[in-house]
Amino acid sequence: MKLATQRTMRLLDRALIGTLFLLALLLLGVELARAAEIVPSVGWSHPTGSEGKASVFGGLALRNSLLPMVKYEIGAAYRNEKLDDAGTRLRETPITGSLWLAPMPTWYVGGGIGWYNSTLQHPSGSGLSDENSHQMGSHLGGGFLIPIVPAVASLDLNGRYVFLGKEDTPPAPTGKADFWSVSAGVAIKLF
């Protein structure tokens, strides 16, 4: 009888240790899945009006989980575009905040708001001073995450439509200022 009790106790001990080990692995997996990500990216944007050409930009974002299926993101981008042969340049620096609904680990949809700073830089010999504009806007979009190195890095493909409305100040004194943007980056998990 005593031998049966000892075997039962050893089996219960092993079951408890196995359960605790499994629980620790699950918690570690949840923490890795919820780890913050830094996302350097390169993208392309195009105004919605027929005038204007597409331009390339670079960006950097920090993304983290707020809830199991909700992520937040804070990002910044930079674009410097030559507008004419005289040397007039347009510099844009948007700072954005987004909330993404991620029902599956490989895709997300959502939107957010942003502060869009634009500077029209005239050539030094033109006698014109630089013109700045600051505008609040919103965006809707989504993206896909394609694992490159599991639990470490994923290819992040993102697209969004930015609503800026009518632009009444420089650099675009007339017309609609809304634009599309698409980007590709690498979402790197921070442990």
Secondary structure, DSSP 8 states (H G I E B T S, - for coil): -HHHHHHHHHHHHHHHHHHHHHHHHHHHHHHHHT-EEEEEEEEEEEESSSSS--EEEEEEEEEEEEETTEEEEEEEEEEEEE-STT--EEEEEEEEEEEEEEEETTEEEEEEEEEEEEEEE--GGG----EEEEEEEEEEEEEEEEEEETTTEEEEEEEEEEE--B--STT--SSB--EEEEEEEEEEEE-
